[in-house]
Amino acid sequence: MSDLTSFKGIYCSGFLVPDPKSLTALCLMFESLRIPNNIEFVQEFSKRYRFRSPGKYVGYGKITVRELDEESGEEREGDPFNDLNPEEKETATDYLFRAARWLMLYSELMPEILETELFQEGVPLEVKLIRRGISGEKNLYQVSTKPLLLRGGDETTFEKLVGNGYVPVVTSIRPPSLVYSSLDRPSATQLAALLAMKSIEIVLPSVNAVQPELILEARDRLSDLLPQFWGAMLRLSKELRSRIDDGMDNIQLLRECQDLVDTDVRPALVELQRKMEMEKGNWFYRILSPVQKGIKLMIGNPLLTQQQLLINALLLGTEATMAAADHMRSIEALQGQSGLTYLLDLVETFE
């Protein structure tokens, strides 16, 4: 892909993506997703949060930390969690084991999709040939796990990645001391990424843990449509920008994003799919088309009360409100963009 159509993300919420649906959406949106390497995140996390249920490795695992002396190049024993109390240290240990287990689970996506410097050469497994088979025998390999390589004191990598076009992606938790200041005023690309995630989630509502090989297959099949999909989300981000203000927190932003997807993307998607199914000269479609326009707002907002439905039905039946007409035009414009076919093909891939 060229620089204009290459979309890369940097994950700003730690060493793992805890929600499998969000991970699926991220892998289907971005050409690659960078998992940052910064031990300060674990320190901050351990001071602020506790796991509801301890991991099975707590109390059993041992973490050996070695620091590299930049002047001599020699390694020495170190403890980056020295200033944590015993409970915080246990949380830090638990987090690192959970992260290592998560990275191992999705190792098939590394390093092509999931980029990280947490492991040497960007992959968690090391494969060595032990014996080469002869006369049709299979080769014998030894597979071992690599240690996590954590870094500290690096305050420039994140800013450099953002400067090189990486899109910051924030989920539920973010380390205050490590996040680039621009996250407080989301860019158009960040808003588009948020819209894209929510749009993918509406077409994959039942997805839990998707197998890595299925993610790889979907990316391969739909790679040509991805730039068009991003184009549609970037245009839609202008509407989302008009809905938010500087004092809006992350929860409010997510609500506005979800509402925009429900009221614009979902109806446009329903109509586009319907057109694709009936575009082969079905005369009955032309009769029903005006009716379909009248129910688009209802499709996008299933939480309307009976009274609101009646009021909206009256408004839609007259020319009493320009807002409703403008909204319908925005849906028509979005539905006319080929980027949404990415979502339709995504459904077929995962069926």
C-alpha positions in Angstrom: 0.0 0.0 0.0 1.1 3.6 -0.5 1.5 6.0 2.4 -2.0 7.4 1.7 -3.7 4.1 1.9 -1.5 2.4 4.6 -3.3 2.5 7.9 -1.3 1.4 11.0 -2.3 1.6 14.6 -0.4 1.8 17.9 -2.2 0.3 20.8 -2.1 2.6 23.8 -3.7 0.4 26.5 -1.0 -2.0 27.4 0.5 -5.3 26.3 -2.7 -7.1 25.5 -6.2 -6.4 24.0 -8.5 -8.0 26.6 -11.7 -7.9 24.5 -11.5 -10.5 21.6 -14.1 -8.6 19.6 -12.0 -5.4 19.7 -8.9 -7.4 18.7 -10.7 -8.8 15.7 -11.9 -5.4 14.6 -8.4 -3.9 15.0 -6.8 -6.7 13.0 -9.4 -6.2 10.2 -9.0 -2.4 10.2 -5.2 -1.9 10.3 -2.5 -3.1 8.1 -0.5 -3.6 11.4 -1.1 -2.9 15.1 1.9 -2.0 17.2 2.0 -3.3 20.8 4.3 -0.9 22.6 7.1 -1.9 24.9 7.2 0.2 28.0 7.5 -1.2 31.5 6.2 2.0 33.0 2.7 1.0 31.8 2.8 -2.1 34.0 4.0 0.1 36.9 1.2 2.6 36.5 -1.4 -0.2 36.0 -0.3 -2.0 39.2 -0.7 1.2 41.2 -4.2 2.0 39.9 -5.9 -1.4 39.3 -6.5 -4.9 40.6 -7.7 -8.0 38.8 -11.1 -9.2 40.0 -9.8 -12.8 40.1 -6.0 -13.5 40.3 -4.4 -15.4 37.4 -3.5 -19.0 37.9 0.2 -18.1 37.7 0.1 -15.8 40.7 2.2 -17.2 43.5 3.9 -19.7 41.2 5.7 -17.6 38.5 9.0 -16.0 39.0 10.2 -13.0 37.0 13.8 -12.4 36.5 14.8 -8.9 35.4 18.1 -7.9 34.0 19.1 -4.4 33.2 21.5 -3.4 30.4 24.2 -0.9 31.3 24.4 1.3 28.3 28.0 2.3 28.9 29.5 -1.1 29.5 27.0 -3.1 27.6 26.8 -5.6 30.5 23.7 -7.0 32.1 23.0 -6.8 35.8 20.1 -7.9 38.1 17.4 -5.2 38.5 14.0 -4.7 39.8 11.7 -2.2 38.0 9.0 -2.9 40.6 11.1 -2.0 43.6 8.9 1.0 44.5 5.7 -1.1 44.5 4.2 -2.6 47.6 3.7 -6.4 47.8 0.1 -6.3 46.5 1.1 -4.0 43.6 4.1 -6.3 42.8 1.7 -9.3 42.6 -0.6 -7.4 40.2 2.4 -6.5 38.1 3.6 -10.1 38.0 0.0 -11.3 37.1 -0.3 -8.7 34.4 3.0 -9.8 32.7 2.0 -13.5 32.8 -1.4 -12.6 31.3 0.2 -10.5 28.6 2.7 -13.3 27.7 -0.1 -15.9 27.5 -2.1 -13.5 25.3 0.8 -12.9 23.0 1.4 -16.6 22.7 -2.2 -17.2 21.8 -2.0 -14.8 18.9 1.5 -15.6 17.9 0.3 -16.5 14.3 -0.5 -12.8 13.8 3.1 -11.8 14.6 5.0 -10.0 13.2 2.9 -9.4 10.1 -0.1 -7.9 11.9 0.9 -7.6 15.5 4.1 -5.7 15.7 6.1 -5.6 19.0 9.5 -5.3 20.5 8.5 -7.3 23.5 10.3 -10.3 21.9 13.5 -10.7 20.0 12.7 -10.5 16.2 9.1 -9.7 17.1 7.9 -13.2 17.7 7.3 -15.2 21.0 8.5 -18.6 19.7 11.9 -19.8 18.7 12.1 -22.8 16.4 15.3 -24.8 15.9 15.9 -27.6 13.5 17.1 -30.6 15.6 17.3 -33.3 12.9 16.5 -33.2 9.2 14.4 -36.2 8.1 15.8 -38.5 5.4 14.1 -40.9 3.0 10.7 -39.2 3.4 10.8 -38.8 7.2 9.6 -35.6 8.9 12.0 -33.0 10.3 12.4 -32.7 14.0 12.2 -29.2 15.5 12.5 -27.8 19.0 10.1 -25.0 19.9 10.7 -22.8 22.9 9.3 -19.6 24.2 11.3 -16.4 24.2 11.6 -14.1 27.3 9.8 -10.8 27.4 12.1 -7.9 26.7 10.8 -4.9 28.5 12.1 -1.4 28.2 11.9 1.6 30.5 12.6 5.3 30.3 11.7 5.6 26.6 9.6 8.8 26.1 10.1 9.3 22.4 9.0 6.1 20.6 5.3 6.8 20.9 5.6 10.3 19.6 7.8 9.2 16.7 5.3 6.5 15.7 2.4 9.0 15.7 4.6 11.3 13.7 5.2 8.5 11.2 1.4 8.0 10.6 0.5 5.4 13.3 -3.0 5.9 14.6 -3.2 5.9 18.4 -5.8 3.4 19.6 -7.2 3.6 23.2 -9.6 1.2 24.8 -10.5 1.0 28.5 -7.1 1.8 30.1 -4.4 4.1 29.1 -1.1 5.1 30.9 -1.4 8.8 31.7 2.4 9.5 31.6 2.9 7.7 28.2 0.0 9.0 26.1 0.7 11.6 23.5 -1.1 14.8 24.2 -3.0 14.7 20.9 -5.2 11.9 22.3 -7.0 14.6 24.3 -8.2 16.1 21.0 -8.8 13.1 18.7 -7.7 13.6 15.1 -10.0 12.8 12.1 -8.1 9.5 11.7 -8.6 8.5 15.3 -12.3 9.2 15.1 -12.4 7.2 11.8 -10.7 4.3 13.6 -13.3 4.5 16.4 -16.1 4.5 13.9 -14.6 1.6 11.9 -14.3 -0.5 15.1 -17.9 0.1 16.0 -19.0 -0.5 12.4 -17.2 -3.9 12.2 -18.7 -4.8 15.6 -22.3 -4.3 14.3 -21.7 -6.9 11.5 -19.9 -9.3 13.7 -22.1 -9.1 16.9 -21.5 -12.7 18.0 -17.8 -12.8 17.5 -15.8 -13.8 20.6 -12.4 -15.3 20.1 -11.8 -15.5 16.4 -9.0 -17.9 15.4 -5.9 -16.2 14.0 -6.1 -18.1 10.8 -9.6 -16.8 10.1 -8.4 -13.3 10.6 -5.6 -13.9 8.2 -8.0 -15.3 5.6 -10.4 -12.3 5.9 -7.6 -9.8 5.5 -6.3 -11.5 2.4 -9.7 -11.7 0.8 -10.7 -8.1 1.6 -7.5 -6.2 1.4 -8.5 -4.3 -1.8 -11.7 -3.0 -0.1 -10.0 -1.8 3.1 -8.8 1.6 1.7 -12.3 2.3 0.5 -13.7 1.4 3.9 -11.3 3.8 5.6 -12.4 6.5 3.1 -16.0 6.1 4.1 -15.1 6.2 7.8 -12.9 9.3 7.4 -15.8 11.1 5.7 -18.2 10.0 8.4 -15.8 11.3 11.1 -16.7 14.9 10.1 -20.2 14.2 11.4 -18.9 12.7 14.6 -16.6 15.7 15.0 -19.6 18.0 14.9 -21.3 16.1 17.7 -18.4 16.2 20.2 -16.9 19.1 22.2 -13.7 19.6 24.1 -15.1 18.7 27.5 -16.4 15.3 26.4 -14.9 12.3 28.2 -14.1 8.9 26.6 -17.4 7.3 27.6 -19.5 10.1 26.1 -17.4 10.0 22.9 -18.0 6.2 22.6 -21.7 6.8 23.1 -21.8 9.4 20.3 -19.8 7.1 18.1 -22.1 4.2 18.7 -25.2 6.4 18.1 -23.8 7.6 14.8 -23.0 4.0 13.7 -26.5 2.9 14.7 -28.3 5.8 13.0 -26.2 6.1 9.9 -24.0 3.1 9.2 -26.5 0.4 10.1 -29.4 1.8 8.0 -27.1 2.5 5.0 -25.8 -1.1 5.3 -29.3 -2.6 5.4 -30.3 -0.6 2.3 -27.1 -1.3 0.5 -27.5 -5.0 1.1 -31.0 -4.9 0.0 -30.1 -3.1 -3.2 -27.4 -5.6 -4.0 -29.9 -8.4 -3.6 -32.6 -6.8 -5.7 -30.7 -4.8 -8.3 -31.2 -7.3 -11.0 -34.3 -5.6 -12.4 -36.8 -6.6 -9.7 -39.8 -4.3 -10.4 -41.2 -4.9 -6.9 -38.1 -3.1 -5.4 -39.1 0.1 -7.2 -42.5 0.0 -5.6 -41.1 -0.5 -2.1 -38.3 2.0 -2.3 -40.2 5.0 -1.0 -41.4 3.0 2.0 -37.9 2.0 2.8 -36.8 5.6 3.0 -39.4 6.3 5.6 -38.2 3.6 8.0 -34.5 4.2 8.0 -34.5 6.2 11.2 -36.4 3.5 13.0 -33.9 0.9 11.8 -31.1 2.7 13.4 -32.7 3.4 16.8 -34.5 0.3 18.2 -34.9 2.0 21.6 -37.7 4.4 20.5 -40.8 4.4 22.5 -44.2 3.9 20.9 -45.0 7.6 21.3 -41.6 8.6 19.7 -42.3 6.2 16.8 -45.7 7.8 16.1 -44.2 11.3 16.3 -41.3 10.3 14.0 -43.8 8.7 11.6 -45.8 11.9 11.4 -42.7 14.0 10.8 -41.4 11.6 8.1 -44.8 11.7 6.4 -44.6 15.5 6.1 -42.0 18.1 5.3 -42.1 19.6 8.7 -38.5 19.0 9.6 -35.4 19.5 7.5 -33.3 17.6 10.1 -35.0 14.3 9.2 -34.5 15.0 5.5 -30.9 16.0 5.9 -30.3 12.8 7.9 -31.8 10.7 5.2 -29.6 12.4 2.6 -26.5 11.6 4.7 -27.6 7.9 4.9 -28.1 7.9 1.1 -24.6 9.4 0.6 -23.0 6.9 2.9 -24.9 4.0 1.3 -23.7 5.1 -2.1 -20.0 4.7 -1.1 -18.4 1.5 -2.0 -16.5 1.3 1.3 -19.5 -0.3 3.0 -19.2 -3.3 0.8 -16.2 -4.2 2.9 -18.6 -4.8 5.9 -21.0 -6.9 3.7 -18.2 -9.1 2.5 -16.9 -9.4 6.0 -20.2 -11.0 7.1 -19.9 -13.6 4.3 -16.3 -14.4 5.3 -17.2 -15.1 8.9 -20.4 -17.1 8.2 
